[in-house]
Amino acid sequence: MAQRRLISIITPVYNEQENVADCYAAVKQVFDKQLPQYDYEHIFCDNASLDNTAALLRGLAAKDKHVKVILNSRNFGASRSGFNGLMSAQGDAVVFTIAADLQDPPAIIPEFVKKWEEGYKVVYGIRAQRAEKFLIKNLRKIYYRVLGKLSEVEIPKDVGDFQLLDKVVLNSLRQFDDYYPYTRGLIAQCGFDAIGLNYSHLRRDKGKAKGNLLVMMDLGLNGLVSVSNAPLRLCMLFGVIIAFLSFSYAVIQFFFNLVFYQKFASPGIATIVIALFFFSGVQLLFLGLIGEYISAIHFQVRKRPLVIEKERINFD
């Protein structure tokens, strides 16, 4: 009898005691009823949860060998924890990621697998509808479009980490050495045949969302810094334009003060104050942006591990 192909499912979790059992059951139901021809492993990556999440995962792993658990020593963030789980996957294909709160519905997995069977190496979910507040939803849309314009590679719009990746893509991702991986950007850089499927991003029913404004800003800046150096070049262009305008203004002022001194000469205190605050603000903005790139370089060259694991369960 031919061995069934293996599909890996990655679920990062942090304080998700209300959701881990439902997430496990939903994935199990998909494979039991819709994908019985495939074997699967469901890898939960726990970021040192402060609630009962780890204990619940131990219980699930004890009764079902399909469940594998990575317990981190502390909270390393969803991106790094999820990528570490991705690197631990052994499947012929991997679904990265299924959120524990089921906002990305596991019922879409069979459609991903169907496209994979047709030969696509990457099948990504497009969040055609999002159960979010108007402002947040539209800020995301703007961000994805700006990121797409600035990126050196094509990054699909309105796409999160809910994707199916062939093993060849997974092996390519293993070649990257990135301390803070922006996985969507890394997948795009691999450049394999890809197709998108629309789905509705659901509202969280249980528990509290872990992503706040600061977390989203951090992820957004990391994505921007990871995929493009266009912001630095835009800053340089902006600096050249400001320098040209300033020089032109200086020439005009010199001309009028030299030729029409008695009529146009004035102390110009207001102009100096405005210019001082304006250029100071521009300099701080540019220094902050450059600082983001330097920070990324700083952490990368120190070669810290993605995460530090405390324990692994059900891994051979």
C-alpha positions as CSV (number, residue, x, y, z in Angstrom):
1,M,0.0,0.0,0.0
2,A,1.4,3.4,-1.0
3,Q,2.2,5.7,1.8
4,R,-0.1,8.7,2.1
5,R,1.4,12.1,1.5
6,L,1.8,14.3,4.6
7,I,0.4,17.8,5.0
8,S,1.7,20.0,7.9
9,I,-0.5,22.6,9.6
10,I,1.2,25.4,11.6
11,T,-0.7,27.2,14.4
12,P,1.1,29.8,16.6
13,V,-0.6,30.3,19.9
14,Y,-0.4,32.7,22.9
15,N,-3.0,32.6,25.7
16,E,-5.5,30.8,23.5
17,Q,-7.0,28.4,26.0
18,E,-10.5,29.1,24.7
19,N,-9.6,28.2,21.1
20,V,-7.0,25.5,20.9
21,A,-9.5,22.6,21.3
22,D,-11.8,24.1,18.6
23,C,-8.9,24.7,16.3
24,Y,-7.7,21.1,16.7
25,A,-11.2,19.7,16.2
26,A,-11.8,21.8,13.1
27,V,-8.5,20.7,11.4
28,K,-9.1,17.1,12.4
29,Q,-12.6,17.2,10.9
30,V,-11.3,18.5,7.6
31,F,-8.8,15.7,7.2
32,D,-11.1,13.0,8.5
33,K,-14.0,13.9,6.2
34,Q,-12.6,15.8,3.2
35,L,-9.0,14.7,2.9
36,P,-8.9,11.1,4.2
37,Q,-6.3,10.3,1.5
38,Y,-3.7,12.5,3.2
39,D,-1.9,12.1,6.5
40,Y,-1.3,15.3,8.5
41,E,0.6,16.8,11.4
42,H,-0.8,19.8,13.4
43,I,2.1,21.7,14.9
44,F,1.1,24.1,17.7
45,C,3.8,26.7,18.6
46,D,3.1,28.1,22.1
47,N,4.8,31.4,22.9
48,A,5.0,30.8,26.7
49,S,1.3,31.3,27.3
50,L,0.3,32.6,30.7
51,D,-3.0,30.7,30.8
52,N,-3.9,27.0,30.5
53,T,-2.9,26.8,26.8
54,A,0.2,24.6,27.3
55,A,-1.6,22.1,29.5
56,L,-4.4,21.8,27.0
57,L,-1.9,21.2,24.2
58,R,-0.2,18.5,26.3
59,G,-3.6,16.8,26.6
60,L,-4.3,17.0,22.9
61,A,-0.9,15.6,22.1
62,A,-1.2,12.8,24.6
63,K,-4.4,11.5,22.9
64,D,-3.6,12.2,19.2
65,K,-0.1,11.7,17.7
66,H,-1.1,14.0,14.8
67,V,-0.7,16.9,17.3
68,K,2.9,18.1,17.8
69,V,3.7,20.9,20.2
70,I,6.6,23.3,20.5
71,L,6.8,25.2,23.8
72,N,8.9,28.3,23.7
73,S,10.9,29.5,26.8
74,R,9.3,33.0,26.4
75,N,7.2,35.0,24.1
76,F,9.2,35.6,20.9
77,G,6.3,37.0,18.8
78,A,3.9,35.3,16.5
79,S,6.1,35.8,13.4
80,R,9.2,34.2,14.7
81,S,7.4,31.5,16.6
82,G,5.3,30.6,13.5
83,F,8.4,30.6,11.2
84,N,10.2,28.3,13.6
85,G,7.2,25.9,13.4
86,L,7.4,26.2,9.6
87,M,11.0,25.1,9.7
88,S,10.0,22.1,11.8
89,A,7.4,20.9,9.3
90,Q,8.0,17.5,7.6
91,G,5.0,17.6,5.2
92,D,5.0,17.3,1.4
93,A,3.0,20.5,1.7
94,V,2.5,22.9,4.7
95,V,-0.4,25.2,5.5
96,F,1.1,28.3,7.1
97,T,-0.7,29.4,9.2
98,I,-4.1,28.4,10.7
99,A,-4.9,30.9,13.4
100,A,-6.1,29.4,16.7
101,D,-9.1,31.7,16.7
102,L,-10.2,30.2,13.3
103,Q,-10.5,33.6,11.7
104,D,-8.8,31.9,8.8
105,P,-11.2,29.0,8.3
106,P,-9.7,25.4,8.0
107,A,-12.6,24.6,5.7
108,I,-10.6,26.3,2.9
109,I,-7.8,23.8,3.2
110,P,-9.3,21.2,0.7
111,E,-9.5,24.0,-1.9
112,F,-5.8,24.8,-1.3
113,V,-5.0,21.1,-1.7
114,K,-6.9,20.9,-4.9
115,K,-4.9,23.8,-6.5
116,W,-1.7,22.2,-5.1
117,E,-2.6,18.9,-6.8
118,E,-3.0,20.9,-10.1
119,G,0.7,21.8,-9.8
120,Y,0.8,25.2,-8.0
121,K,3.6,25.4,-5.5
122,V,2.0,28.3,-3.5
123,V,-1.7,28.7,-2.9
124,Y,-2.4,31.8,-0.9
125,G,-5.7,33.0,0.7
126,I,-6.9,36.4,-0.4
127,R,-8.9,38.1,2.3
128,A,-11.7,39.4,0.1
129,Q,-13.8,40.3,3.1
130,R,-12.6,41.1,6.6
131,A,-14.7,41.3,9.8
132,E,-12.9,44.4,11.0
133,K,-13.6,48.0,11.8
134,F,-13.7,50.3,8.8
135,L,-10.6,52.3,9.7
136,I,-8.3,49.2,10.4
137,K,-9.6,47.4,7.3
138,N,-8.8,50.3,5.0
139,L,-5.4,51.0,6.6
140,R,-4.5,47.4,5.9
141,K,-5.5,47.9,2.2
142,I,-3.5,51.0,1.9
143,Y,-0.5,49.3,3.5
144,Y,-0.6,46.3,1.3
145,R,-0.8,48.5,-1.8
146,V,2.1,50.7,-0.7
147,L,4.2,47.6,0.1
148,G,3.4,46.1,-3.3
149,K,4.5,49.3,-5.0
150,L,7.8,49.6,-3.1
151,S,8.7,45.9,-3.0
152,E,11.3,44.6,-5.4
153,V,9.2,41.4,-5.8
154,E,5.4,41.1,-6.4
155,I,3.6,40.6,-3.1
156,P,-0.1,39.7,-3.5
157,K,-2.5,42.3,-2.1
158,D,-4.7,41.5,0.9
159,V,-2.8,38.2,1.6
160,G,-1.8,37.1,5.1
161,D,0.1,34.0,6.3
162,F,-2.8,31.7,5.4
163,Q,-1.1,29.9,2.6
164,L,-0.3,26.4,1.4
165,L,3.4,25.8,0.4
166,D,4.8,22.9,-1.5
167,K,7.8,21.2,0.0
168,V,10.1,22.7,-2.6
169,V,9.1,26.2,-1.4
170,L,9.7,25.1,2.2
171,N,13.2,23.9,1.4
172,S,13.9,27.2,-0.3
173,L,12.8,29.1,2.8
174,R,15.2,27.0,4.8
175,Q,18.0,28.7,2.9
176,F,17.1,32.1,4.3
177,D,18.9,33.3,7.4
178,D,16.6,35.9,8.8
179,Y,16.4,36.9,12.5
180,Y,12.9,38.5,12.1
181,P,11.4,36.9,9.0
182,Y,8.7,38.6,7.0
183,T,7.3,35.3,5.7
184,R,5.0,36.7,3.0
185,G,8.0,38.6,1.5
186,L,10.3,35.6,1.7
187,I,7.7,33.4,-0.1
188,A,7.3,36.0,-2.8
189,Q,11.0,36.1,-3.2
190,C,11.1,32.4,-3.9
191,G,9.2,33.0,-7.1
192,F,7.4,29.7,-7.6
193,D,4.0,29.3,-9.5
194,A,1.3,30.7,-7.3
195,I,-2.4,31.2,-7.3
196,G,-4.8,32.9,-4.9
197,L,-8.2,31.9,-3.5
198,N,-10.7,34.4,-2.1
199,Y,-12.2,33.8,1.3
200,S,-13.9,35.7,4.1
201,H,-11.7,36.5,7.1
202,L,-14.0,35.7,10.0
203,R,-14.6,37.5,13.3
204,R,-13.0,36.1,16.5
205,D,-15.7,34.4,18.6
206,K,-13.7,33.5,21.7
207,G,-10.8,35.1,23.6
208,K,-9.1,38.4,23.1
209,A,-7.1,39.4,20.1
210,K,-3.4,39.7,20.8
211,G,-2.5,42.2,18.0
212,N,-2.7,45.8,19.1
213,L,-1.6,49.0,17.3
214,L,2.0,48.7,18.4
215,V,2.2,45.1,17.3
216,M,0.7,46.0,13.9
217,M,3.1,48.9,13.5
218,D,6.1,46.6,14.3
219,L,5.0,44.0,11.8
220,G,4.3,46.7,9.2
221,L,7.7,48.3,9.5
222,N,9.4,44.9,9.5
223,G,7.6,44.1,6.3
224,L,8.6,47.4,4.7
225,V,12.3,47.1,5.7
226,S,12.5,43.4,4.7
227,V,11.3,43.7,1.1
228,S,12.6,47.0,-0.1
229,N,15.2,49.8,0.2
230,A,12.9,52.2,-1.7
231,P,12.1,54.2,1.5
232,L,15.8,55.1,1.8
233,R,16.0,56.1,-1.8
234,L,12.8,58.2,-1.4
235,C,14.4,59.9,1.5
236,M,17.5,60.7,-0.5
237,L,15.3,62.0,-3.4
238,F,13.3,64.1,-0.9
239,G,16.5,65.5,0.6
240,V,17.8,66.5,-2.9
241,I,14.5,68.3,-3.7
242,I,14.5,70.1,-0.4
243,A,18.2,71.1,-0.8
244,F,17.4,72.4,-4.3
245,L,14.4,74.4,-3.1
246,S,16.4,75.8,-0.2
247,F,19.3,76.8,-2.5
248,S,16.8,78.5,-4.9
249,Y,15.2,80.4,-2.1
250,A,18.6,81.5,-0.8
251,V,19.5,82.8,-4.3
252,I,16.2,84.7,-4.6
253,Q,16.6,86.2,-1.1
254,F,20.2,87.2,-2.0
255,F,19.0,88.9,-5.2
256,F,16.2,90.9,-3.6
257,N,18.3,91.9,-0.6
258,L,21.2,93.0,-2.8
259,V,19.2,94.9,-5.4
260,F,16.2,96.1,-3.4
261,Y,17.7,96.2,0.1
262,Q,15.8,99.2,1.3
263,K,12.4,97.9,0.2
264,F,12.6,94.1,1.0
265,A,15.1,93.8,3.8
266,S,13.6,92.5,7.0
267,P,14.7,90.5,10.0
268,G,12.9,87.4,8.8
269,I,12.7,85.8,12.2
270,A,9.4,84.0,11.4
271,T,11.0,82.4,8.2
272,I,14.0,81.2,10.2
273,V,11.8,79.6,13.0
274,I,9.6,77.9,10.5
275,A,12.5,76.6,8.5
276,L,14.3,75.4,11.6
277,F,11.3,73.4,12.8
278,F,10.6,72.0,9.4
279,F,14.1,70.8,8.6
280,S,14.5,69.4,12.2
281,G,11.3,67.4,11.7
282,V,12.5,66.1,8.3
283,Q,15.9,65.1,9.8
284,L,14.3,63.2,12.7
285,L,12.0,61.4,10.3
286,F,14.9,60.3,8.1
287,L,17.0,59.3,11.1
288,G,14.1,57.2,12.4
289,L,13.8,55.5,9.1
290,I,17.5,54.9,8.8
291,G,17.4,53.6,12.4
292,E,14.9,50.9,11.4
293,Y,17.3,49.6,8.8
294,I,20.2,49.8,11.2
295,S,18.2,48.0,13.9
296,A,17.4,45.2,11.4
297,I,21.1,44.9,10.5
298,H,22.1,45.0,14.2
299,F,19.9,42.1,15.2
300,Q,20.7,40.1,12.1
301,V,24.5,40.2,12.5
302,R,24.3,39.2,16.1
303,K,23.0,35.8,14.9
304,R,20.5,35.2,17.7
305,P,18.2,32.2,17.3
306,L,14.6,32.6,16.0
307,V,13.3,31.2,19.3
308,I,14.6,29.2,22.3
309,E,12.5,26.1,22.8
310,K,11.7,24.8,26.2
311,E,10.1,21.5,25.1
312,R,9.0,19.5,22.0
313,I,6.1,17.0,22.1
314,N,5.4,14.2,19.6
315,F,8.4,15.0,17.4
316,D,10.4,12.0,16.4
